[in-house]
Amino acid sequence: MSDFQVTQIRKDFPVLQQEVNGKPLVYFDNGATAQKPEVVIRCMDELYRTQYAPIHRSVNWLSDQMTTRYENARETVRKHLDAYSTNEIIFTNGTTSSINLLAASFGRVFIRPGDEIILSVMEHHSNIVPWQMVRDQYGAVLKIIPISDEGELDMEAYEGLLNEKTRIVAVSHVSNTLGTVNPVKEIVRLAHEADVPVLLDGAQAIPHQRADVTDLDCDFYAFSGHKVYGPTGIGVLYGKEKWLEKLPPWQGGGEMINRVTFEKTTFNELPFKFEAGTMPFTEAVGLATALDYVNGLGLNRIIAYEEELVDYGMRALSALEQVKIFGRATQKVPVFSFLVGDIHQYDTGMVLDKLGIAVRTGSHCTMPLMDRLGITGTVRASLSFYNTTDEIDVLVTGLKQVIQMFS
Ligand code: PLP
């Protein structure tokens, strides 16, 4: 057993201290959004009370303070990702806007009719639809990496898809529905052999895994603040400087410019060329505080503890004969997608809610994956380091009640 002090750590999260329907809240919807520790809540409160002012544009003292905190937040993100330079850290509104930014900008310069974009069948809609828009605009073709029944990428098929027409590979680091940790280092290595850049959708990896962009050697990495215990409305697009230099801005507006006349606009330098308008600057500082919190707990300790949750959860759910689990990859985070007999996922979710257990039901924004699995949706219990094996036991007891009710 790991030495992770989960009872103590849970006290950092005020929302976990309450009851729902007369039962202690079991929050198993972390894949959708994670709860916030007291330090992040206090940070946001303090910023609004004492430091709130527009960044970059004003000469006053307060603005200067806030600008410094915003740029320090960028440095915290850089360190967390082990990126080379803060020029490579672009703040966005979240993973969705990070991928839309990249797809729109990359498409304009690098995608021509007949070019190919490689995605995988397990992608979130956020890493499908922006590329479909690019495909439709420039006449490109999407190529899809298939998966095994266990929910692992077919790497041989992937290798077969890479060719001289491939312009970019865009895959998730971790699947939000299956919990699979993809072999992203190998994906990047193979793509680079074919001279193709890689975007990793890190939305589900960032709370569970190390996202070391230098080690992974990925060209782009996208994630959201709210899934890693930070505020909503903030996200990051990491891009290697050599790529970002070549990409045109996505949105136009204040701060991303150098000089504007009606005839012509010249753009600001990196990373500001991609940060148009008033940025979510308090949220950026909140995100940095969340990353500091996670690093304070220790990523290695989090990973070790979550591996215990994966083992325990897979064993506990597999012991229920009527439960069918989707996603049995060897490398997996504590995300459990399942169906109970032929009971509709919404019914299971509703009964669990009455028992104080918050799960997600539906397609989890992965409809093509649902088509591949031949189902319309699942129940998803997505856990965090503040969840416990006792809570998994509560889920199992709840599922037994579901089975009894519907039998
Ligand atoms: N990619 C993956 C794998 C996700 O799980 C999610 C959200 O669930 C997203 C992208 C989109 O994230 P956001 O809604 O924060 O932009």
Residues whose N, C-alpha, C, O or C-beta is under 5 A from the ligand:
A	BS01	PLP	G31 A32 G94 T95 T96 S97 H124 S126 S172 V174 N176 D201 A203 Q204 S224
